[in-house]
């Protein structure tokens, strides 16, 4: 048996190769740089595609919340192998908090009736690691976070998920429908081929707003300021072990 549908999140973030810089106003980071799909979301998309290729999933719907440029990451996911996209337009993503994103996904889940929701474990811009957990709470669905391996049972009623935890690996079973957040070692995402990039242009992408879904995205937090971390002080050379111990004890105060 196969699952009918999966919703997969794909957030547009500053590309991981770009050195992030604080803007002169100290209100955020410089945005006019290269953007791409969030790395962990790319892994989530890849896992859903692999399930579809293995005949364990019928349809993949990718969802991105963000400005008009977020359509680019949706098209990337479609070129990788997803079937259709939903773009929830939000102009100021700096004020779009994980709870609001979770509410958007919860409302979309009501409409789309997915068996699975795949998300990256966190976005590499805000590092919140909250959306999957909040979504599971809102839907009252089981959650399998930090997944490094996902296996569907033969009757498509359960997922066996290996999780990355501080002490090593943990294997759990969760009932379908469920929320899964992808960790780094779940898979290695594919590159979209040119023919598939061309085909992706013809795949449907639906555009909505939070208001269409009845979701208030007003922020609950206020960013007071953003600043660079303090520059690291230069090191010093010591002549012997006794001097090293003295500096560790009296200057660094770590002994």
C-alpha positions as a printed NumPy array, in Angstrom:
array([[  0.   ,   0.   ,   0.   ],
       [  1.026,   3.604,  -0.602],
       [  0.325,   6.846,   1.167],
       [ -1.894,   9.229,  -0.747],
       [ -0.191,  12.593,  -0.228],
       [  2.644,  14.369,   1.552],
       [  3.011,  18.061,   2.286],
       [  6.635,  19.181,   2.231],
       [  7.926,  22.548,   3.427],
       [ 10.598,  24.422,   1.466],
       [ 11.765,  27.763,   2.832],
       [ 13.752,  30.355,   0.889],
       [ 16.82 ,  31.366,   2.905],
       [ 20.159,  33.057,   2.344],
       [ 22.392,  30.522,   0.606],
       [ 24.637,  28.599,   2.987],
       [ 27.748,  29.652,   1.048],
       [ 27.065,  33.36 ,   1.634],
       [ 28.744,  35.143,   4.538],
       [ 25.889,  36.761,   6.441],
       [ 26.378,  40.436,   7.35 ],
       [ 24.375,  42.667,   9.695],
       [ 22.792,  45.643,   7.948],
       [ 23.961,  49.194,   8.859],
       [ 20.735,  49.887,  10.772],
       [ 21.33 ,  46.935,  13.102],
       [ 17.789,  45.679,  12.488],
       [ 18.616,  42.473,  10.612],
       [ 20.931,  41.051,   7.984],
       [ 21.74 ,  42.184,   4.448],
       [ 19.178,  40.549,   2.142],
       [ 20.345,  41.451,  -1.376],
       [ 22.483,  38.303,  -1.654],
       [ 22.027,  34.867,  -3.173],
       [ 19.131,  32.819,  -1.775],
       [ 18.285,  29.136,  -2.139],
       [ 16.171,  26.407,  -0.584],
       [ 16.853,  25.706,   3.085],
       [ 19.247,  22.737,   3.239],
       [ 17.152,  20.654,   5.615],
       [ 14.009,  21.301,   3.567],
       [ 15.862,  20.085,   0.48 ],
       [ 16.54 ,  16.836,   2.348],
       [ 12.827,  16.589,   3.247],
       [ 11.857,  17.057,  -0.411],
       [ 14.354,  14.384,  -1.479],
       [ 12.986,  11.876,   1.044],
       [  9.434,  12.398,  -0.162],
       [ 10.572,  11.911,  -3.771],
       [ 12.374,   8.684,  -2.86 ],
       [  9.199,   7.388,  -1.225],
       [  7.26 ,   8.22 ,  -4.378],
       [  9.837,   6.506,  -6.575],
       [  9.525,   3.422,  -4.354],
       [  5.717,   3.447,  -4.931],
       [  5.116,   4.272,  -1.258],
       [  3.635,   7.715,  -1.926],
       [  1.305,   8.966,  -4.653],
       [  1.587,  12.764,  -4.574],
       [  4.019,  15.387,  -3.244],
       [  2.802,  18.939,  -2.577],
       [  5.518,  21.451,  -1.684],
       [  4.688,  24.548,   0.35 ],
       [  6.678,  27.751,   0.772],
       [  5.76 ,  30.799,   2.85 ],
       [  7.516,  33.965,   1.749],
       [  7.821,  36.762,  -0.83 ],
       [  7.295,  36.347,  -4.568],
       [ 10.882,  35.09 ,  -4.936],
       [  9.895,  31.999,  -2.921],
       [  8.347,  30.712,  -6.133],
       [ 11.922,  29.92 ,  -7.183],
       [ 12.425,  27.33 ,  -4.435],
       [  9.022,  25.819,  -5.214],
       [ 10.09 ,  25.415,  -8.854],
       [ 13.349,  23.838,  -7.658],
       [ 11.387,  21.285,  -5.632],
       [  9.1  ,  20.624,  -8.602],
       [ 12.153,  20.092, -10.81 ],
       [ 13.49 ,  17.593,  -8.275],
       [ 10.274,  15.588,  -8.613],
       [  7.43 ,  17.095,  -6.583],
       [  4.003,  17.217,  -8.251],
       [  2.582,  20.643,  -7.406],
       [  3.208,  23.63 ,  -5.214],
       [  1.447,  26.036,  -2.872],
       [  2.936,  29.501,  -2.359],
       [  1.662,  31.356,   0.698],
       [  2.769,  34.923,   0.043],
       [  4.291,  36.785,   2.991],
       [  6.306,  39.907,   2.193],
       [  8.184,  40.353,   5.46 ],
       [  9.49 ,  36.935,   6.473],
       [ 11.532,  38.472,   9.312],
       [  8.237,  38.833,  11.182],
       [  6.924,  35.398,  10.203],
       [  7.409,  33.317,  13.323],
       [  7.379,  29.489,  13.593],
       [  3.941,  29.437,  15.256],
       [  2.406,  31.342,  12.338],
       [  4.056,  28.958,   9.852],
       [  2.767,  25.984,  11.842],
       [ -0.761,  27.44 ,  11.758],
       [ -0.506,  27.913,   7.981],
       [  0.568,  24.289,   7.525],
       [ -2.188,  23.107,   9.859],
       [ -4.809,  24.902,   7.786],
       [ -3.342,  23.531,   4.548],
       [ -3.381,  20.051,   6.082],
       [ -7.109,  20.437,   6.694],
       [ -7.629,  21.179,   2.997],
       [ -5.117,  18.768,   1.466],
       [ -5.634,  15.81 ,   3.849],
       [ -2.   ,  14.595,   3.705],
       [ -0.803,  11.384,   5.306],
       [  2.619,  12.894,   6.002],
       [  4.101,  16.327,   6.516],
       [  7.838,  16.491,   5.85 ],
       [  9.778,  19.505,   7.135],
       [ 13.435,  20.299,   7.601],
       [ 14.402,  20.086,  11.265],
       [ 15.24 ,  23.799,  11.228],
       [ 15.87 ,  26.722,   8.901],
       [ 19.487,  27.807,   8.592],
       [ 18.56 ,  31.49 ,   8.923],
       [ 16.724,  31.632,  12.262],
       [ 17.65 ,  28.119,  13.544],
       [ 14.365,  27.988,  15.454],
       [ 13.699,  24.218,  15.219],
       [ 10.082,  24.776,  16.314],
       [  7.697,  24.514,  13.357],
       [  7.436,  20.713,  13.14 ],
       [  6.836,  20.339,  16.867],
       [  4.249,  23.136,  16.944],
       [  2.465,  21.698,  13.907],
       [  2.249,  18.283,  15.568],
       [  0.69 ,  19.957,  18.601],
       [ -1.827,  21.909,  16.535],
       [ -2.906,  18.848,  14.535],
       [ -2.566,  16.414,  17.453],
       [ -0.469,  14.159,  15.195],
       [  2.547,  12.094,  16.265],
       [  5.944,  13.613,  15.477],
       [  9.278,  12.089,  14.517],
       [ 11.884,  14.838,  14.652],
       [ 15.577,  14.782,  13.638],
       [ 14.949,  11.807,  11.345],
       [ 18.016,  10.095,   9.841],
       [ 16.09 ,   7.1  ,   8.451],
       [ 12.406,   6.671,   7.559],
       [ 10.737,   3.353,   6.739],
       [  7.045,   2.843,   5.91 ],
       [  5.322,  -0.352,   7.061],
       [  3.866,  -2.717,   4.478],
       [  0.288,  -1.742,   5.325],
       [  1.185,   1.999,   5.206],
       [ -0.159,   2.504,   8.717],
       [  3.098,   3.088,  10.602],
       [  6.447,   4.769,  10.152],
       [  9.64 ,   3.498,  11.727],
       [ 11.968,   6.451,  12.184],
       [ 15.56 ,   6.515,  13.37 ],
       [ 16.287,   9.788,  15.157],
       [ 19.54 ,  11.601,  15.861],
       [ 19.757,  12.335,  19.59 ],
       [ 22.531,  13.511,  21.911],
       [ 23.327,   9.972,  23.053],
       [ 23.394,   8.424,  19.576],
       [ 20.398,   7.031,  17.667],
       [ 16.832,   6.325,  18.76 ],
       [ 14.311,   4.292,  16.744],
       [ 10.602,   4.984,  17.206],
       [  7.353,   3.95 ,  15.521],
       [  4.621,   6.493,  14.83 ],
       [  1.141,   6.109,  13.401],
       [  0.093,   7.722,  10.135],
       [ -0.735,  10.629,   9.737],
       [  2.467,  12.039,  11.184],
       [  4.944,  14.924,  11.126],
       [  8.568,  14.152,  10.211],
       [ 11.46 ,  16.618,  10.419],
       [ 14.561,  15.761,   8.402],
       [ 18.079,  15.716,   9.814],
       [ 21.293,  16.088,   7.836],
       [ 22.067,  12.373,   7.408],
       [ 18.635,  11.32 ,   6.14 ],
       [ 19.798,  11.467,   2.51 ],
       [ 21.79 ,  13.436,  -0.041],
       [ 19.486,  15.555,  -2.239],
       [ 19.702,  15.211,  -6.013],
       [ 20.402,  17.968,  -8.491],
       [ 17.535,  18.874, -10.808],
       [ 18.277,  18.027, -14.437],
       [ 17.66 ,  20.506, -17.235],
       [ 14.741,  18.504, -18.731],
       [ 13.074,  18.367, -15.308],
       [ 13.649,  22.1  , -14.793],
       [ 11.789,  22.727, -18.037],
       [  8.973,  20.333, -17.041],
       [  8.654,  22.069, -13.653],
       [  7.559,  25.275, -15.398],
       [  4.341,  23.529, -16.429],
       [  3.524,  22.057, -13.034],
       [  0.75 ,  23.854, -11.096],
       [  1.581,  26.309,  -8.31 ],
       [ -1.314,  27.718,  -6.296],
       [ -0.914,  31.113,  -4.637],
       [ -2.591,  31.961,  -1.345],
       [ -2.247,  34.522,   1.425],
       [ -2.427,  33.941,   5.179],
       [ -5.7  ,  35.915,   5.108],
       [ -7.14 ,  33.391,   2.623],
       [ -6.447,  30.715,   5.206],
       [ -7.759,  32.775,   8.096],
       [ -4.341,  32.984,   9.75 ],
       [ -3.063,  36.015,  11.669],
       [  0.714,  36.185,  11.206],
       [  1.274,  39.16 ,  13.511],
       [  4.566,  38.622,  15.377],
       [  4.581,  37.947,  19.098],
       [  8.236,  38.868,  19.473],
       [ 10.035,  42.131,  18.769],
       [ 13.638,  42.207,  17.563],
       [ 15.316,  45.05 ,  19.418],
       [ 18.685,  44.91 ,  17.667],
       [ 20.968,  42.658,  15.664],
       [ 24.762,  42.812,  16.019],
       [ 27.878,  40.939,  15.004],
       [ 29.444,  38.662,  17.624],
       [ 32.493,  40.185,  19.329],
       [ 35.744,  39.6  ,  17.49 ],
       [ 37.942,  36.887,  18.916],
       [ 40.999,  38.13 ,  20.777],
       [ 44.411,  37.032,  19.584],
       [ 46.212,  34.175,  21.296],
       [ 49.507,  34.273,  23.158],
       [ 52.462,  31.903,  23.372],
       [ 53.621,  30.573,  26.723],
       [ 57.11 ,  29.427,  27.624],
       [ 56.246,  26.406,  29.762],
       [ 53.474,  24.333,  31.331],
       [ 53.59 ,  26.286,  34.59 ],
       [ 52.855,  29.547,  32.775],
       [ 50.022,  27.864,  30.829],
       [ 48.399,  26.635,  34.036],
       [ 48.794,  30.05 ,  35.646],
       [ 47.051,  31.782,  32.725],
       [ 44.25 ,  29.205,  32.581],
       [ 43.675,  29.637,  36.302],
       [ 43.987,  33.4  ,  36.74 ],
       [ 43.158,  34.904,  33.327],
       [ 40.846,  32.458,  31.582],
       [ 39.523,  31.201,  34.944],
       [ 38.747,  27.756,  33.574],
       [ 40.657,  25.828,  36.244]])
